[in-house]
Structures are given as C-alpha cells and as structure tokens.
Amino acid sequence: QVQLVESGGGLVKSGESLRLSCAASGRTLSGYVMAWFRQAPGKEREFVAAIRWSAGTTFAANSVKGRFTISRDNAKNTVYLQMDSLKPEDTAVYYCAAQEAGLFFIIMSTQYPYWGQGTQVTVSS
C-alpha cells in the first residue's frame, strides 16, 4: 500500500504561482510513477503531469506544459507540482496518484490504484 497526502493548495490570482506537495509513505517508490490529476466541478478527472520516480523522467499534459513542473525529492519521499502563470481554468481539486511503473506513462486515472485526498486550487481572474 502507498499512502499519499497532498498539501499546498489555496486561493491565488491569475498569473500567480503555487507549489503543491504530495508526501508518500508505505512503500519504496523506486518502482513507481507518481502523477498529478485535477478535477474541476462538473468535469472528469484529468491528467496533469507524471514523473518516473527512479529515473526522474517527466511527462505533462499540453494544457500545462511550460507552466507546471513536476519534481520529486528522494530524501523526503515527496512529489511536487510547481504551478506558474496560473489561469482561472486551472481551478480544480488536485490529486496525487501512484502506480507501479510500466514502459509508458499512463494518463488514465482508472489505472492508478493509489490516491491522496485532494487539495483545492482556486485561481481568481
């Protein structure tokens, strides 16, 4: 089992930045992919970004490329999502997720068995 706890959400204005954290426990993460998803009211949960823990390689959705950066701290067993140039359309509950690593990055939320409780990000115009 992998336990995930997110933090760092809040209310910011358009153009500002936030950094989300996801602290993981329960398993060694070297064989895992960690990801961030988000879900806005009335919409499906969508993939934001992922990182392969062992290699540090990353993959991000087109909608956030160049604005959001995913990273990890091995010593702290923590994944981060640095969000810059935030837009009102980034408003959502952001979730951290984990899955055992495969050959490819997976963007379907149903393929991730481990989830955090979510943290709210609200961007005002």
BAZA-9278 format. One record per residue: residue number from 1; residue in one letter; chain; x, y, z of N, C-alpha, C in turn. Coordinates in nm, 3 decimals, decimal comma. Layout:
<rs>
+-----+-----+-------+---------+---------+---------+---------+---------+---------+---------+---------+---------+
:   n : res : chain :    n_c1 :    n_c2 :    n_c3 :   ca_c1 :   ca_c2 :   ca_c3 :    c_c1 :    c_c2 :    c_c3 :
+-----+-----+-------+---------+---------+---------+---------+---------+---------+---------+---------+---------+
: NUM :   a :     A :       X :       Y :       Z :       X :       Y :       Z :       X :       Y :       Z :
...
+-----+-----+-------+---------+---------+---------+---------+---------+---------+---------+---------+---------+
</rs>
This chain:
<rs>
+-----+-----+-------+---------+---------+---------+---------+---------+---------+---------+---------+---------+
:   n : res : chain :    n_c1 :    n_c2 :    n_c3 :   ca_c1 :   ca_c2 :   ca_c3 :    c_c1 :    c_c2 :    c_c3 :
+-----+-----+-------+---------+---------+---------+---------+---------+---------+---------+---------+---------+
:   1 :   q :     A :   0,082 :  -0,119 :   0,000 :   0,000 :   0,000 :   0,000 :   0,087 :   0,125 :   0,000 :
:   2 :   v :     A :   0,041 :   0,224 :  -0,072 :   0,106 :   0,355 :  -0,074 :   0,007 :   0,457 :  -0,021 :
:   3 :   q :     A :   0,049 :   0,532 :   0,079 :  -0,036 :   0,639 :   0,133 :   0,016 :   0,773 :   0,080 :
:   4 :   l :     A :  -0,077 :   0,857 :   0,039 :  -0,042 :   0,986 :  -0,022 :  -0,117 :   1,098 :   0,047 :
:   5 :   v :     A :  -0,046 :   1,204 :   0,080 :  -0,108 :   1,319 :   0,145 :  -0,064 :   1,446 :   0,072 :
:   6 :   e :     A :  -0,163 :   1,517 :   0,015 :  -0,132 :   1,640 :  -0,057 :  -0,141 :   1,761 :   0,035 :
:   7 :   s :     A :  -0,072 :   1,866 :  -0,003 :  -0,081 :   1,995 :   0,067 :  -0,040 :   2,105 :  -0,029 :
:   8 :   g :     A :  -0,069 :   2,229 :   0,009 :  -0,022 :   2,343 :  -0,068 :  -0,125 :   2,415 :  -0,151 :
:   9 :   g :     A :  -0,247 :   2,366 :  -0,153 :  -0,350 :   2,434 :  -0,231 :  -0,388 :   2,567 :  -0,167 :
:  10 :   g :     A :  -0,468 :   2,645 :  -0,241 :  -0,512 :   2,773 :  -0,188 :  -0,577 :   2,858 :  -0,293 :
:  11 :   l :     A :  -0,598 :   2,985 :  -0,258 :  -0,660 :   3,083 :  -0,347 :  -0,553 :   3,182 :  -0,393 :
:  12 :   v :     A :  -0,537 :   3,194 :  -0,524 :  -0,441 :   3,289 :  -0,580 :  -0,505 :   3,364 :  -0,695 :
:  13 :   k :     A :  -0,438 :   3,469 :  -0,740 :  -0,488 :   3,547 :  -0,853 :  -0,424 :   3,497 :  -0,982 :
:  14 :   s :     A :  -0,490 :   3,526 :  -1,090 :  -0,438 :   3,489 :  -1,222 :  -0,295 :   3,541 :  -1,240 :
:  15 :   g :     A :  -0,208 :   3,454 :  -1,290 :  -0,068 :   3,490 :  -1,311 :   0,025 :   3,456 :  -1,196 :
:  16 :   e :     A :  -0,031 :   3,424 :  -1,081 :   0,050 :   3,390 :  -0,964 :   0,090 :   3,242 :  -0,965 :
:  17 :   s :     A :   0,165 :   3,203 :  -0,863 :   0,218 :   3,067 :  -0,855 :   0,176 :   2,997 :  -0,727 :
:  18 :   l :     A :   0,178 :   2,865 :  -0,732 :   0,156 :   2,779 :  -0,615 :   0,243 :   2,656 :  -0,631 :
:  19 :   r :     A :   0,282 :   2,598 :  -0,519 :   0,351 :   2,469 :  -0,524 :   0,276 :   2,370 :  -0,438 :
:  20 :   l :     A :   0,235 :   2,261 :  -0,501 :   0,169 :   2,153 :  -0,431 :   0,272 :   2,047 :  -0,391 :
:  21 :   s :     A :   0,246 :   1,984 :  -0,277 :   0,331 :   1,876 :  -0,230 :   0,249 :   1,751 :  -0,210 :
:  22 :   c :     A :   0,313 :   1,637 :  -0,229 :   0,249 :   1,508 :  -0,206 :   0,349 :   1,420 :  -0,132 :
:  23 :   a :     A :   0,323 :   1,397 :  -0,005 :   0,410 :   1,314 :   0,077 :   0,364 :   1,169 :   0,069 :
:  24 :   a :     A :   0,456 :   1,080 :   0,034 :   0,423 :   0,939 :   0,017 :   0,484 :   0,856 :   0,129 :
:  25 :   s :     A :   0,413 :   0,749 :   0,166 :   0,464 :   0,656 :   0,266 :   0,410 :   0,518 :   0,237 :
:  26 :   g :     A :   0,473 :   0,418 :   0,299 :   0,423 :   0,283 :   0,289 :   0,501 :   0,191 :   0,197 :
:  27 :   r :     A :   0,564 :   0,246 :   0,097 :   0,641 :   0,164 :   0,003 :   0,763 :   0,242 :  -0,046 :
:  28 :   t :     A :   0,862 :   0,167 :  -0,086 :   0,973 :   0,230 :  -0,159 :   0,920 :   0,269 :  -0,297 :
:  29 :   l :     A :   0,946 :   0,390 :  -0,337 :   0,884 :   0,442 :  -0,459 :   0,966 :   0,422 :  -0,585 :
:  30 :   s :     A :   1,079 :   0,354 :  -0,573 :   1,168 :   0,344 :  -0,688 :   1,102 :   0,277 :  -0,808 :
:  31 :   g :     A :   1,003 :   0,192 :  -0,784 :   0,938 :   0,125 :  -0,896 :   0,804 :   0,184 :  -0,933 :
:  32 :   y :     A :   0,783 :   0,309 :  -0,898 :   0,653 :   0,372 :  -0,917 :   0,660 :   0,494 :  -1,007 :
:  33 :   v :     A :   0,544 :   0,525 :  -1,065 :   0,521 :   0,653 :  -1,131 :   0,426 :   0,732 :  -1,041 :
:  34 :   m :     A :   0,464 :   0,857 :  -1,016 :   0,380 :   0,947 :  -0,938 :   0,319 :   1,050 :  -1,033 :
:  35 :   a :     A :   0,193 :   1,081 :  -1,010 :   0,125 :   1,170 :  -1,103 :   0,036 :   1,269 :  -1,029 :
:  36 :   w :     A :   0,004 :   1,376 :  -1,098 :  -0,096 :   1,472 :  -1,052 :  -0,212 :   1,472 :  -1,151 :
:  37 :   f :     A :  -0,331 :   1,469 :  -1,095 :  -0,454 :   1,484 :  -1,172 :  -0,531 :   1,602 :  -1,113 :
:  38 :   r :     A :  -0,630 :   1,649 :  -1,186 :  -0,717 :   1,754 :  -1,133 :  -0,860 :   1,731 :  -1,179 :
:  39 :   q :     A :  -0,952 :   1,781 :  -1,099 :  -1,093 :   1,767 :  -1,133 :  -1,165 :   1,896 :  -1,097 :
:  40 :   a :     A :  -1,220 :   1,960 :  -1,200 :  -1,300 :   2,080 :  -1,183 :  -1,446 :   2,040 :  -1,165 :
:  41 :   p :     A :  -1,526 :   2,126 :  -1,104 :  -1,668 :   2,093 :  -1,083 :  -1,738 :   2,059 :  -1,215 :
:  42 :   g :     A :  -1,808 :   1,946 :  -1,215 :  -1,882 :   1,905 :  -1,332 :  -1,800 :   1,847 :  -1,444 :
:  43 :   k :     A :  -1,670 :   1,829 :  -1,421 :  -1,583 :   1,774 :  -1,524 :  -1,518 :   1,645 :  -1,478 :
:  44 :   e :     A :  -1,466 :   1,570 :  -1,576 :  -1,397 :   1,447 :  -1,543 :  -1,256 :   1,477 :  -1,489 :
:  45 :   r :     A :  -1,205 :   1,382 :  -1,414 :  -1,069 :   1,397 :  -1,364 :  -0,972 :   1,390 :  -1,482 :
:  46 :   e :     A :  -0,878 :   1,484 :  -1,488 :  -0,786 :   1,487 :  -1,600 :  -0,640 :   1,482 :  -1,554 :
:  47 :   f :     A :  -0,560 :   1,421 :  -1,638 :  -0,416 :   1,409 :  -1,613 :  -0,349 :   1,545 :  -1,624 :
:  48 :   v :     A :  -0,253 :   1,569 :  -1,533 :  -0,177 :   1,694 :  -1,537 :  -0,030 :   1,665 :  -1,569 :
:  49 :   a :     A :   0,034 :   1,582 :  -1,487 :   0,176 :   1,554 :  -1,507 :   0,214 :   1,429 :  -1,430 :
:  50 :   a :     A :   0,324 :   1,367 :  -1,472 :   0,372 :   1,246 :  -1,406 :   0,524 :   1,244 :  -1,406 :
:  51 :   i :     A :   0,579 :   1,167 :  -1,311 :   0,724 :   1,152 :  -1,300 :   0,756 :   1,008 :  -1,265 :
:  52 :   r :     A :   0,852 :   0,954 :  -1,335 :   0,900 :   0,819 :  -1,305 :   1,001 :   0,834 :  -1,192 :
:  53 :   w :     A :   0,971 :   0,771 :  -1,079 :   1,048 :   0,801 :  -0,959 :   1,195 :   0,768 :  -0,975 :
:  54 :   s :     A :   1,228 :   0,653 :  -1,029 :   1,367 :   0,608 :  -1,034 :   1,452 :   0,695 :  -1,128 :
:  55 :   a :     A :   1,400 :   0,723 :  -1,246 :   1,479 :   0,795 :  -1,347 :   1,458 :   0,946 :  -1,342 :
:  56 :   g :     A :   1,346 :   0,988 :  -1,285 :   1,315 :   1,131 :  -1,281 :   1,260 :   1,188 :  -1,410 :
:  57 :   t :     A :   1,231 :   1,100 :  -1,506 :   1,174 :   1,148 :  -1,632 :   1,030 :   1,192 :  -1,609 :
:  58 :   t :     A :   0,988 :   1,291 :  -1,685 :   0,856 :   1,350 :  -1,663 :   0,775 :   1,357 :  -1,791 :
:  59 :   f :     A :   0,646 :   1,375 :  -1,773 :   0,553 :   1,391 :  -1,884 :   0,441 :   1,481 :  -1,836 :
:  60 :   a :     A :   0,400 :   1,577 :  -1,920 :   0,296 :   1,671 :  -1,879 :   0,192 :   1,687 :  -1,989 :
:  61 :   a :     A :   0,072 :   1,721 :  -1,947 :  -0,035 :   1,748 :  -2,042 :  -0,004 :   1,876 :  -2,119 :
:  62 :   n :     A :  -0,051 :   1,883 :  -2,240 :  -0,026 :   2,000 :  -2,324 :  -0,079 :   2,128 :  -2,259 :
:  63 :   s :     A :  -0,188 :   2,115 :  -2,187 :  -0,252 :   2,232 :  -2,128 :  -0,167 :   2,300 :  -2,021 :
:  64 :   v :     A :  -0,069 :   2,228 :  -1,967 :   0,013 :   2,284 :  -1,859 :   0,162 :   2,291 :  -1,894 :
:  65 :   k :     A :   0,200 :   2,239 :  -2,009 :   0,341 :   2,243 :  -2,049 :   0,391 :   2,387 :  -2,053 :
:  66 :   g :     A :   0,511 :   2,406 :  -1,996 :   0,569 :   2,539 :  -1,992 :   0,523 :   2,621 :  -1,873 :
:  67 :   r :     A :   0,419 :   2,576 :  -1,802 :   0,370 :   2,648 :  -1,683 :   0,386 :   2,565 :  -1,556 :
:  68 :   f :     A :   0,362 :   2,435 :  -1,564 :   0,369 :   2,346 :  -1,449 :   0,492 :   2,256 :  -1,459 :
:  69 :   t :     A :   0,554 :   2,230 :  -1,345 :   0,670 :   2,142 :  -1,340 :   0,654 :   2,042 :  -1,228 :
:  70 :   i :     A :   0,669 :   1,915 :  -1,261 :   0,663 :   1,810 :  -1,160 :   0,805 :   1,770 :  -1,124 :
:  71 :   s :     A :   0,828 :   1,744 :  -0,995 :   0,961 :   1,704 :  -0,950 :   0,944 :   1,616 :  -0,827 :
:  72 :   r :     A :   1,055 :   1,556 :  -0,783 :   1,048 :   1,473 :  -0,663 :   1,174 :   1,491 :  -0,581 :
:  73 :   d :     A :   1,156 :   1,467 :  -0,450 :   1,267 :   1,472 :  -0,354 :   1,279 :   1,334 :  -0,294 :
:  74 :   n :     A :   1,384 :   1,262 :  -0,331 :   1,401 :   1,124 :  -0,284 :   1,411 :   1,117 :  -0,133 :
:  75 :   a :     A :   1,484 :   1,209 :  -0,074 :   1,508 :   1,204 :   0,070 :   1,379 :   1,225 :   0,149 :
:  76 :   k :     A :   1,288 :   1,305 :   0,092 :   1,164 :   1,335 :   0,163 :   1,047 :   1,250 :   0,115 :
:  77 :   n :     A :   1,071 :   1,166 :   0,016 :   0,962 :   1,085 :  -0,041 :   0,843 :   1,172 :  -0,080 :
:  78 :   t :     A :   0,874 :   1,282 :  -0,143 :   0,772 :   1,381 :  -0,174 :   0,779 :   1,421 :  -0,321 :
:  79 :   v :     A :   0,662 :   1,436 :  -0,379 :   0,648 :   1,485 :  -0,516 :   0,590 :   1,626 :  -0,511 :
:  80 :   y :     A :   0,638 :   1,710 :  -0,601 :   0,592 :   1,848 :  -0,605 :   0,530 :   1,879 :  -0,741 :
:  81 :   l :     A :   0,439 :   1,974 :  -0,739 :   0,388 :   2,031 :  -0,863 :   0,399 :   2,182 :  -0,851 :
:  82 :   q :     A :   0,498 :   2,237 :  -0,920 :   0,516 :   2,382 :  -0,924 :   0,427 :   2,437 :  -1,034 :
:  83 :   m :     A :   0,336 :   2,525 :  -0,996 :   0,240 :   2,580 :  -1,091 :   0,263 :   2,730 :  -1,105 :
:  84 :   d :     A :   0,306 :   2,771 :  -1,222 :   0,332 :   2,912 :  -1,251 :   0,231 :   2,963 :  -1,353 :
:  85 :   s :     A :   0,222 :   3,095 :  -1,361 :   0,131 :   3,159 :  -1,457 :  -0,009 :   3,097 :  -1,452 :
:  86 :   l :     A :  -0,061 :   3,084 :  -1,333 :  -0,190 :   3,018 :  -1,315 :  -0,302 :   3,097 :  -1,383 :
:  87 :   k :     A :  -0,399 :   3,022 :  -1,431 :  -0,515 :   3,078 :  -1,501 :  -0,642 :   3,035 :  -1,428 :
:  88 :   p :     A :  -0,750 :   3,109 :  -1,443 :  -0,876 :   3,068 :  -1,379 :  -0,918 :   2,926 :  -1,419 :
:  89 :   e :     A :  -0,887 :   2,885 :  -1,541 :  -0,925 :   2,750 :  -1,584 :  -0,842 :   2,640 :  -1,518 :
:  90 :   d :     A :  -0,741 :   2,677 :  -1,439 :  -0,666 :   2,579 :  -1,361 :  -0,736 :   2,548 :  -1,230 :
:  91 :   t :     A :  -0,843 :   2,619 :  -1,199 :  -0,917 :   2,595 :  -1,076 :  -0,972 :   2,453 :  -1,073 :
:  92 :   a :     A :  -0,940 :   2,380 :  -0,967 :  -0,981 :   2,240 :  -0,955 :  -0,933 :   2,185 :  -0,822 :
:  93 :   v :     A :  -0,979 :   2,065 :  -0,791 :  -0,918 :   1,987 :  -0,684 :  -0,805 :   1,907 :  -0,747 :
:  94 :   y :     A :  -0,687 :   1,918 :  -0,691 :  -0,569 :   1,850 :  -0,744 :  -0,540 :   1,727 :  -0,658 :
:  95 :   y :     A :  -0,519 :   1,614 :  -0,727 :  -0,495 :   1,487 :  -0,660 :  -0,358 :   1,432 :  -0,699 :
:  96 :   c :     A :  -0,293 :   1,373 :  -0,601 :  -0,171 :   1,298 :  -0,623 :  -0,208 :   1,151 :  -0,638 :
:  97 :   a :     A :  -0,140 :   1,081 :  -0,727 :  -0,169 :   0,941 :  -0,751 :  -0,040 :   0,864 :  -0,776 :
:  98 :   a :     A :  -0,047 :   0,733 :  -0,757 :   0,071 :   0,649 :  -0,779 :   0,031 :   0,517 :  -0,844 :
:  99 :   q :     A :   0,123 :   0,466 :  -0,929 :   0,103 :   0,334 :  -0,987 :   0,240 :   0,273 :  -1,010 :
: 100 :   e :     A :   0,245 :   0,140 :  -1,015 :   0,370 :   0,074 :  -1,046 :   0,410 :   0,109 :  -1,189 :
: 101 :   a :     A :   0,536 :   0,139 :  -1,205 :   0,584 :   0,189 :  -1,334 :   0,580 :   0,081 :  -1,442 :
: 102 :   g :     A :   0,539 :   0,122 :  -1,561 :   0,542 :   0,036 :  -1,679 :   0,633 :   0,097 :  -1,784 :
: 103 :   l :     A :   0,617 :   0,054 :  -1,907 :   0,702 :   0,105 :  -2,014 :   0,667 :   0,249 :  -2,052 :
: 104 :   f :     A :   0,539 :   0,282 :  -2,040 :   0,491 :   0,412 :  -2,086 :   0,422 :   0,486 :  -1,972 :
: 105 :   f :     A :   0,416 :   0,619 :  -1,986 :   0,337 :   0,699 :  -1,894 :   0,189 :   0,675 :  -1,924 :
: 106 :   i :     A :   0,112 :   0,659 :  -1,818 :  -0,031 :   0,636 :  -1,830 :  -0,106 :   0,761 :  -1,785 :
: 107 :   i :     A :  -0,201 :   0,806 :  -1,866 :  -0,275 :   0,928 :  -1,831 :  -0,418 :   0,899 :  -1,788 :
: 108 :   m :     A :  -0,457 :   0,772 :  -1,788 :  -0,593 :   0,738 :  -1,747 :  -0,599 :   0,721 :  -1,596 :
: 109 :   s :     A :  -0,686 :   0,796 :  -1,531 :  -0,693 :   0,792 :  -1,386 :  -0,731 :   0,654 :  -1,333 :
: 110 :   t :     A :  -0,805 :   0,579 :  -1,410 :  -0,851 :   0,447 :  -1,364 :  -0,736 :   0,348 :  -1,349 :
: 111 :   q :     A :  -0,622 :   0,379 :  -1,405 :  -0,506 :   0,290 :  -1,398 :  -0,419 :   0,316 :  -1,274 :
: 112 :   y :     A :  -0,457 :   0,415 :  -1,195 :  -0,380 :   0,448 :  -1,075 :  -0,454 :   0,395 :  -0,952 :
: 113 :   p :     A :  -0,394 :   0,303 :  -0,877 :  -0,463 :   0,245 :  -0,762 :  -0,453 :   0,325 :  -0,633 :
: 114 :   y :     A :  -0,356 :   0,413 :  -0,626 :  -0,333 :   0,487 :  -0,501 :  -0,358 :   0,636 :  -0,523 :
: 115 :   w :     A :  -0,433 :   0,694 :  -0,429 :  -0,473 :   0,835 :  -0,441 :  -0,465 :   0,907 :  -0,307 :
: 116 :   g :     A :  -0,436 :   1,036 :  -0,315 :  -0,447 :   1,121 :  -0,199 :  -0,589 :   1,175 :  -0,186 :
: 117 :   q :     A :  -0,609 :   1,258 :  -0,086 :  -0,743 :   1,310 :  -0,058 :  -0,777 :   1,433 :  -0,140 :
: 118 :   g :     A :  -0,678 :   1,495 :  -0,201 :  -0,700 :   1,612 :  -0,286 :  -0,679 :   1,743 :  -0,213 :
: 119 :   t :     A :  -0,641 :   1,844 :  -0,288 :  -0,624 :   1,978 :  -0,233 :  -0,682 :   2,079 :  -0,334 :
: 120 :   q :     A :  -0,757 :   2,176 :  -0,283 :  -0,827 :   2,270 :  -0,368 :  -0,733 :   2,382 :  -0,414 :
: 121 :   v :     A :  -0,736 :   2,409 :  -0,544 :  -0,665 :   2,523 :  -0,601 :  -0,769 :   2,611 :  -0,669 :
: 122 :   t :     A :  -0,774 :   2,737 :  -0,629 :  -0,869 :   2,831 :  -0,688 :  -0,792 :   2,951 :  -0,741 :
: 123 :   v :     A :  -0,815 :   2,982 :  -0,869 :  -0,746 :   3,094 :  -0,933 :  -0,851 :   3,196 :  -0,973 :
: 124 :   s :     A :  -0,840 :   3,315 :  -0,916 :  -0,936 :   3,420 :  -0,948 :  -0,882 :   3,508 :  -1,061 :
: 125 :   s :     A :  -0,974 :   3,565 :  -1,137 :  -0,934 :   3,648 :  -1,252 :  -0,908 :   3,791 :  -1,212 :
+-----+-----+-------+---------+---------+---------+---------+---------+---------+---------+---------+---------+
</rs>
